[in-house]
Amino acid sequence: MDFNFPPRRGTGIARHLTHCSSDTVDLINQLCIYDPDHRISAAQALRHPYFDAVRCVIKTNFKSNISFVKLIELKKMYKCKNKE
């Protein structure tokens, strides 16, 4: 089944995400591109600057048994302290 929707210009998601950082909005925009040839891959998404804080925490706490939930909490704290 082939779906060929006509091109349509959107209004942008940023106006709905005013509480989010520009990195967050950029990542979401890249993930929501309809054409898979132009959409960011999962591997590329994980290298996006949005995840810099998580990578930093993982590097510094690699040997400890820190949970993923704790990493997300630390990321939120990091973003709040470094809000753009």
C-alpha positions in Angstrom: 0.0 0.0 0.0 1.5 3.3 -1.0 0.6 6.5 0.7 1.4 9.7 -1.1 0.2 12.6 1.0 0.4 16.1 -0.5 3.1 18.3 0.9 1.8 20.4 3.7 3.7 23.0 5.7 3.2 22.7 9.4 3.1 25.3 12.1 6.0 23.8 14.1 6.0 22.0 17.4 8.1 24.6 19.2 5.1 26.7 20.0 3.7 23.8 22.0 7.0 23.1 23.8 7.8 26.5 25.3 9.0 24.8 28.5 11.6 22.8 26.7 15.2 23.6 25.7 16.1 24.3 22.1 18.0 21.0 22.1 14.8 19.2 23.0 12.8 20.9 20.3 15.5 20.3 17.7 15.7 16.5 18.5 11.9 16.2 18.4 11.8 18.0 15.0 14.5 15.7 13.6 12.7 12.6 14.9 9.3 13.7 13.4 10.5 14.1 9.8 8.1 12.0 7.7 10.5 10.8 5.1 12.7 8.1 6.6 15.6 9.0 4.2 15.7 12.5 5.8 14.8 11.5 9.4 17.5 11.1 12.0 18.4 7.5 12.9 18.2 6.1 16.4 22.0 6.1 16.6 22.2 9.7 15.4 19.5 10.7 17.9 21.6 9.2 20.7 24.5 11.4 19.7 22.3 14.5 19.7 23.4 17.3 22.2 20.1 16.6 24.1 21.8 13.6 25.6 25.1 15.3 26.5 24.3 15.5 30.2 23.4 11.8 30.3 26.6 10.9 28.6 28.5 13.0 31.0 26.9 11.4 34.0 27.5 7.9 32.5 31.2 8.7 32.0 31.6 9.9 35.6 29.5 7.2 37.2 30.3 4.3 34.9 31.7 2.0 37.6 28.8 2.7 40.0 25.4 0.9 39.8 23.4 4.0 38.8 20.0 3.2 37.4 18.6 4.7 34.1 15.8 6.4 36.1 18.5 8.1 38.2 20.3 9.2 35.1 17.1 10.8 33.8 16.6 12.6 37.1 20.1 13.9 36.9 19.5 15.0 33.4 16.5 17.0 34.5 18.5 18.6 37.3 21.3 19.5 34.8 18.9 21.0 32.3 17.2 23.1 35.1 20.5 24.5 36.3 21.7 25.2 32.7 18.4 26.4 31.2 18.9 28.4 28.0 
